[in-house]
Amino acid sequence: MHITGIYAALATLLVLLLAARVSLGRASTRIYFGDGGHAELALRLRAHANALENLPLALLLLLLLELNQTQPLWLHVLGILLIVARILHAVGLSRSGASGIGRSAGTGLTWLTMLVMALLLLWQWFVIATTTLH
């Protein structure tokens, strides 16, 4: 669980940074609930919420892979891809809203990383299940 801990800590720092941006946006606009129709605050809220929507499941997948004794190199590759993807998404969404390349690349890379982790877990299960049957 040491490797997953690194990426959980980095993800937490990213979420805290995004939360701070929301708080600063709320203080500067004096909008303390919702986005009040303020476009920039709405983007900050979505960047923060989207990180919270994707990171827990992705980190759980990474932890399960680590508990399955997946090679550390693969865990680091997947962890780095996940963090880079979430940063790309947050920056892209914050700068250009719905149409940014960073947002699209971040979303795609997040989903691809999660898909690879899910398929790897299923493959590991299949290998173990078929090995124990013989």
Secondary structure, DSSP 8 states (H G I E B T S, - for coil): -HHHHHHHHHHHHHHHHHHHHHHHHHHHHT--SS-TT-HHHHHHHHHHHHHHHHHHHHHHHHHHHHHTT--HHHHHHHHHHHHHHHHHHHHHHHHHGGG-HHHHHHHHHHHHHHHHHHHHHHHHHHHHHHHHH-
